[in-house]
Amino acid sequence: MSFEKILTDWQKQQFKPIYWLEGEEPYFIDHLMQFAEEKLLSDAEKGFNLTVFYGRDTDWAQLINACRRYPMFADKQVVLLKEAQQMKDIEKLEAYIEQPLTSTILIVGYKEKKLDGRLKMAKLLKQKHEVFTTRKLYENELPVWVKQTAQNMGYVIQPKALSLLVDAIGNDLNRLYNEIEKLTLNLKGRKEITEDDVEEYVGISKEFNVFELQSAIAQKNMGKAIKIIQYFDANPKAGPLQLVLPAIHGFFCRVLMLHEAGSGSKNTNAIIGSNHPNAIADHTAAVKYYSYQQTQQILLLLHEYNLKSIGIHDAGSSGADLMKELVAKIML
């Protein structure tokens, strides 16, 4: 079952006895848990019929006892188990999963991993109940997610503003959601999010960011690249090396795929995961300025400097020095 389907069912007051939410993307689990806590019961019902547990502080018997209680002054009760991955002996819930109380809605948030599919409990969950498994979104899925999230809030986000957010934050969906929400609260009646808004309210410079550094490298503009790196050096939160290197690596991976697809490929948008003119221009320029063999060498260089950034084969150079050295070697 999908995230959207679960929400739709809940909004229609259609419930299953048990929902098992697992996987490596916490945003979807957190969002469903918050919705369940706030919306599944009326305010009058919550006092008697909403119980929230945390895995680290809960034992299996305590949870089962709560699930086997009958609702008071309502036709259902809701039991939430948050951070279930920290609960000891969680497999002992198997007996309840096999025969749950139909008036109880048990929702389990099992973050960072999946339940071992070989366990009888895992098989019972899949056979009888709803299991929702999350994953981290791929880089090329993020723009669509951000655009859709803004639209769901009633706003339009300009392509450049969208790129700034995605390039600066990456696939941290909880942070992306919070930043979009923050932007909407500051628009004072406007319905369009611009790059100026992102710069002012999120604190991402529209001139000095990973996206612009990537563009400078693509265009072989050494002066602009060094200027951006110097800005990062003076403003460490604007461009930490741990963010910059993966972004540039991803960019040149896509450039390599464009080389492999051949000139004039009709799949450019699909390969780079964007139809934004600036993104297309940067990737097209990189294909022009860097041959297939050079692109392969750049990817090896990026691996080498990633190791240096964590102290391997490096005597303690600053992030800015490593970036300047790397950019110079890329543009040779």
C-alpha positions, 0 to 999 in steps of 0.5 A: 500500500502506498503513502497516498493510499493510506492517507486517503483511506484514513481520510475516508475513515477506512481502517485496518487493525494494524499498519506496519510502517518501515524503511529508511525514509523517516518523512513518510513514517513521521507524516503518517504517525502525525496524521494518525495522532492528530486526525484519526480521533476527535478531540473528545475521543483522544483522552480515552482512546489514544495511546502513544508508546516509544520503543525504547521505553515500552515492553511487548506485554505493555503494548499488547495489553493496551491493544486488547483494551476496548475503546471508551465512548467511541467505536475505535481506539488508536495505539501508536508505537513510535521508534519501534526499531528500539523495542526489545523482543518486538517479535513477541507481538506475533500473537497479537498480530495473528489475532488483533482486536478489530476495534483497535488501530495499531500503527507501528513506526519501524524506522531505518530498516525493514523487519526481517522477512524470514520472521513469521511475524513479517509474513503474518503482517504481509498476509493479514495487514498493511505494510508500507515500506519506505525508501530514500528518494533518488536525486532525480525524484526530488524536484517532482516531490518538492514541486508536488509538495508545494502544490499540495500546500497551494503554492507554485515554486519557480524552477530556479528556487526549486533547484536551490532547495534541492541542491542545498538540502538533498534528499532530507525530506523532513527538512525540505518539507519544513523549509517549504512550509517556512517559505509559505508562511513568509510569502504574505499572500503571494502564491509563488515561491521565488529564488529570492524567497529561498535566499531570504528565508532559507538562507541559501545564496542564489549566487553562491551555492552548490548549483552555481559551483556545478554550473561554473565547473561545467562551463570551465569558469575557473574564476567563478568557481574559486569565488564560490569556494571562497564564499563557502570557506567564509560561510561553512554552512553554505557549502560543506564539503560533504554536500558539495562532493556528492552533488558534483559526483552526481552531476558528472555521473549524469554527464557520463551517461549523456556521453554513453547515450550519444550526441543528439539523444532524445533522452536528455531530460530523463537522464539528467532528471530535469527539464529546466533550461539551466540544468540542460545547458550545464549538462550540455556544456559539460559534455562539450568541454569534458570528453568521455575519458575526461569525465571518467577521470573526473569521477576517479578524482572525486573519489580520491578527494572524497577520501582526502576529505575524511583524512585518508592520504591527506595531512589535514588540508582545509575543505576550501583548499581541497576544493580549489585543488580538485577544481583546478585538476578537473579543469586542466 
